[in-house]
Amino acid sequence: MDLSSFKDPELARGLIHSIEKWAPEHATLMEVCGTHTVAIARNGLRTMMPEGVRLASGPGCPVCVTSNKDIDTVIALSRVPGVTIATFGDMTRVPGSTSSLLKEQAGGRSVSIVYSPLDALKLAQENPDQQIVFVGVGFETTTPLVAMAIKRAKALGLKNFSVFVAHKNMPGALETIVSDPSLRIDALILPGHVSTIIGMKPYEFLAKKYGIPGVITGFEAVDVLQGVAMIMRQLHEGRAEIEIAYTRGVAPEGNQVAVAAINEVFHTVDATWRGLGVIPGSGYAIRPEFAEFDAFQRFEPAVEPTQEPKGCRCGDVLRGMMAPNECPLFRKVCTPENPVGPCMVSSEGSCAAYFRYL
């Protein structure tokens, strides 16, 4: 597909004019997708907003919202004899209470970078003498692939593959955000990737229960401006609806095959989010039928007491309470080369995006 029109300066100028025409005196819009975080920062879209309109970053980076306890558990699993941790690259650098996977690897633990859970499955097939533990981190976008990997492992009878599940679902976090009166979120720029899986229905409570407009938005500069313009029009007209701007990528019903795969292997549980605390029903756990692939149950690792990094305001950034450059550690103690918290580690983290583009 030719995406050049989604970078067209004339289209962008027209959308900015519409935003200015419809914008209320004050409005806070929150995006909850790491790719949107980067797109907004890279294209300088905050500077294009009318005075009084704030674009806040929310809990859209899956690595960033993973709790310190979960990070510490993964580190504990890496210390189990015979275990190889298979994980996405960003996770190796996220600091836990006293260590990180990168430090554990430097100390002799076995850690492999993979690009998909199916890579981890292949690693298990090729190394039958090693216990391969895949670190399952992400939202509904990546969860179906992990479900497929677990189903395939069961079909193959693999005894040396398991998953540490830290997957989360987006709607629960959104309800926590919009129901917090201290945050005063007026509308949501809804995630494109997650919505390709779940569609628009899971967001409808935002409009019906809380009166919060939301627009599912794509990732180019014009995409984001279109989403913001549609939100501004809703606010101007006094409407609160869930709309799809990213029609080339998202169907209203989502991908029901992928949703069915998630529901076959996982069930929802309460989960701890960095910055948001425990959110009911916002996490996933492996169903009893597939419990043999639950790494935590298989190895029961000894996890050290969790400590939060001193001075790190990543949690407040994830809630939209503050911008990354308002954190006293930003660009001083905390940099991509020496991250204090995960928001500076992940390529989708708000702090990393601010550091790179602002």
Order of alpha helices (4+ residues) and beta strands (2+ residues): alpha-beta-alpha-beta-alpha-alpha-beta-alpha-alpha-beta-alpha-beta-alpha-beta-alpha-beta-alpha-alpha-beta-alpha-beta-alpha-beta-beta-alpha-alpha-alpha
